[in-house]
Amino acid sequence: MPGSRLEHFPAAFFAIIMGLAGLTIGWEKAQSVLGQQFPFVPWLIGVVSLLFAGLAAVYITKTLRHPAAVRAELRHPVRINFMPTMAISLLLLAIVYLEVAPAASRWLWIIGTALQLGFTLFVVNAWMHHEHFQVQHMNPAWFIPAVGNVLVPVAGVPLGYEPISWFFFSIGILLWPVLLTIVFYRVLFHQPLPERLMPTLFILVAPPAVGFIAYVRLTGGLDVFAQILYFSALFFTLLLATQVIRFLRIRFYLSWWAYSFPLAAIAIASMLMAEQTGQLGFLYLGFGLLTMLSGIVVLLLVQTARAVHQRGICLPE
């Protein structure tokens, strides 16, 4: 990658890993629920692993050659919230490998969890002691540091790290309602989100959906709080579905990848709900969302490849 483009290579590229890993985990869950093996799942695992390795190599190169650009991202009022996508990608890969390679899953989880704690502390400190944030900088991408924390138990519990998993789950559940209140204040009483950030509204689905999956992992069953989390995620999904025409009018930005991981989360949560309740309606919903997500991810990959080819990404802001 040419030096100038490398300098502007954003951490938001790791949202692609989040979407592909979410899709892979979704099909792994479908295999478990349906009792079938899909031959394309190992290919998905290979693709997301290779793509993560490639993106990680590029970003490490950027860090070495353009450290000032990385520091600028860490100070940016919007881009700072995409930095934890690197840790979240590792945590998602830990879930991907949980059954097929437990030893690799453990190391991915340990590294991802350590990075997630570091990013969370850094970002929350930046929020608390900022000198440049304004209310118009607020958008649903601010949920990303919180989502990473509630992901930790999904692989952490089966790997035997239950107390640590409760610690991270508590962080995420603490931050979620605080940020949700501020986001609603922002969208209700101030100017609409810029077009390039509109797709991040889908991130509203992720915290309760992932929280539901993590909470069931931690408690081993379905209770009132678990149902509140699931149905909150389902409400946000329905709310955004009513705005589909608005989203279809938005031209392509890298932020389109915000559609993918939240849809994967609610699809997996629905299949888990089917397992817990025995009601087929949740299974049909989950499988339908997963099938739709597969088509969306193909579209996102094509649009991203086209934007890279046309040099529409990795440009100065």
N, C-alpha and C positions, 0 to 999 in steps of 0.2 A: 504493500500500500504506500503510495507517495507520501512524503513527509507532511505536506500540508493537510492532506486528508486524515492521516494518522493522528495529527494533533487534535483534530475535531471529532475523533471517533468517540461516541458517547457511551457511557455505562449503560444507557437505556437499551443497547443492543442485547443485553442479557435477558431482557423481557422475552426475546425469542426463545431462549432456553426454558424460561418459565412456561411458555405456551406449549412447546413441544414436549417437555417433561410432563406437564399436566395431562396432555393427550395420551402419552405413553402410560402413565399411571391409571388413567381412565380405562384404557383397554385392558390393562392388567387386572383391574377390578372387575371388568366385564367378564374376563376369563374365569375369575374366581366365582362370581355370582352365577354364571350360566353353566359352569362346569365344562367349558370347552377351551381348546387351545387355538388361537388365531396365529397363522404362520407369519403374519406381518409384524407381530409384536417384537421379536428379536431385531428386526430391521429398524423399527422405531428406536429401540434402545441404542443400537449402533449409531444411528444418525444423530440423535441428541447428544451422545457422548462425544462423537467426533466434532460436532459443531461447537460444543462447550470448550473442548480443547483448543480449537481454532480461535474462538473469540477471546479466550483467556490469554493465549499467546500474543494476540494483537494488543490487548489492553496492557499486558505486562511490558511489551515493547514501547507502547505509548508512555507508560510510567517512567521507563528508563530514559527515553529520548526527550520527552516533553513533560517533565514533572510539574512545570508551572501550569500546564493545561489541566492536569489532574487536580492540582490545588484549586484552580478556578472552578472546577465542577463541585468540589467540596464546599466552596463558598457560595455557589449559585443557589438562589432561593427556591428554584424548582428542581434543578438537576441533582441536588444533594440527595433528594428522596429516591432517586433511581440507583444510587450507589449500592444499597443493600441487595439489589437484584443479583449481585455476584454471590453473596452468601446464600441467598434463597435458592439460586441455581444448584449449589452444592447440596443443600438440604433436600431438594427435590430429586436430585440424582441418587441420594442416599435411599430415598423411598423407592425409586425405580429399581435399584439393585438389591433391595431388602431380601427378596426371595431367591434371586438368581445368583447373587454373589455377596453373602452376608459380611464377609471380611472387608471387602471393598466398601460396602454400605457403611460399616462402622467408621472407617477412616473418613469417608466423605461427610458423615454426620458430625464427627468430632471437629473437623476443620471448619465445616459450615456453621456449626453452633458457636464456635469461638469467634469467627468473623461476624456472625450475626450480633453477638453481644457487643463486640467492639463498635460496629456500625450503629447499633441502637444507642449506646452511650454517647457516641460522637454526635449523632443527629439530634438527640434530645437536648444535649448541651448546647448545640447550635441554635435550636429553637428557643431555649431559655435565655441565652445571652446574646441574641442577635442585635445588630444595629441597622439592618437594612430590610428585614421582612416587612411586607405590607399585606393587607387582607386580600388584595387581588392576586398575590402569589399563592394563596391557598387553593388547592385542588385535590381531588381524590388520590393523586399519587402520594400524598402525605401518609396514606395508609400503608404504603409498602413496607416501611420499617416495622410496623405493627404486625402485618401479615407474616413476616418472617419468623416472629417469635411464636405464633400459634402453630406454625408448621413443625417446630422442633419435636413435639410429642409423637407425631405420626410415625416416625421411625425410631424416636428415642425410647418409647415404651417397649416395643418388641426387642430392642437391643439391650434392654435392662437398665435404662437410665431414667427411672420414674421420677425421683425427686427433682432432678435437673429439668425434666419435662414439665413438671408442675410449676417450677420457677418461671420458665419462659412462657408457658400458657398464661400465667398470672400477669406478666408484663403486657402481653397482647390484649388480654381482656380489659386491663386497666386503661390502655391507650385508646382502644377502639371507640367507646362512647364519647370520650373527650374530643377526638378528632371528628367523629360523626357530627357532633353538635356544631363545631366550627365550620365544617364543610357545608352544612345546611344553611347556616347563617350567611356564608359566602354566596351561595347560589341563589338564595332568596332575596337578599337585600342589597346586592351589589351587581356590577355588570356581569353579563353571561360569561361563561368560560370561553377563552379563545378557541377558535375552531380546532387547532392542533391538539388541544387538551380535552376536547369533548369526549373522545373515546375512553378517557380515564374514568368517566362516570361508571363504567362497568366494574371498576375496582371496588365499588360499594358492595358488590356481591361477595367478594372474596373473604373478608374477615369473619362474618358469621358462618359462611359455608365451611371454611377451613377450621374455624373454631368448633363447629359441630363435629367434624371428623376427629379432631384432636381430643375433644372432650369425651367422645365415645371410647376412644383408645384409652384414655386415662381412667375412666370409671367402669368400662366394660359393659355398659348397657345404656338404655334409653330412659331418661327421666324428664321432668318438666323443663329444666334449663336447656337440655339438649334439644328439645322440641322448639323452644323459643329461638334458639340459634338457627335451626334449620328453616323454620318458617319465616324468620326475618330475611334470610338469604333468598328464599323463594319469592317473597314480596318484592325485594329489590330487582330480582330477575324479571318478574311480571311488569314492574314499573318501567324498566328499560325496554322491554319488548314493545310497550305501547309507543315508544319513541323511535322505532326502527327506521321510519322514513327520514327523520333528522340525521341519523347516523349514515344512511345510504348516500346522503348528499355531500358528505365530508370527503374532500380529496385525500389521497393517501399521505399519511405521515407514519413515522416509526411508532407513534403512539397507538396505531391501529392494533398492535399486539396486545393492548390492554383488553381487547375482546376475548382473548384466548384463555388465559389462566383462570379468570373468574368463572367462565363457562365450564371449564374442566372441573373446577371445585364444586359447583352446584350439581354437575352430572354425577360425580363420584359420591357426593353427599346424598343424592337421591337414591343411588344404588345401595348405599349403606343403610339408608332409611328403609328400603325394601327388605334388606336382610333383618333389620331389627323388628320390623312390624309384620312381615310376611304379606304385605299388601302389594299386589302386582302393579297397581297404578304408579307407585314410586319407581318401580323397575322400568316400566315403559317410558316414564318421563326421563329417567337417567339415561337410558339407552338412546332415546330420541335426541337428547341434548348432546350426547357424545357423538352420534352420527353427524349431527349438524356441525359440531365443532370440527370434525375431521375435514369437512368441506371448507370451513372457514380458514383452517390452518393452511390448506393447500393454496387457497386464494392469497393469504398473507405471505406465504413463501414466494409465490410468483410476483406479487407486487413489490416485495422487498428486493428480490433479485433484479427486477426491472429498475427500481430506484437506484440501486447500487451501480448498475450498468450505465444509467443515464447521469450518474454523479449528482443525484438529488439528495443524497445523505452524506453526512460527515462534512458539512459546510459550516462556516462561521455563523453564529446566531445573528 
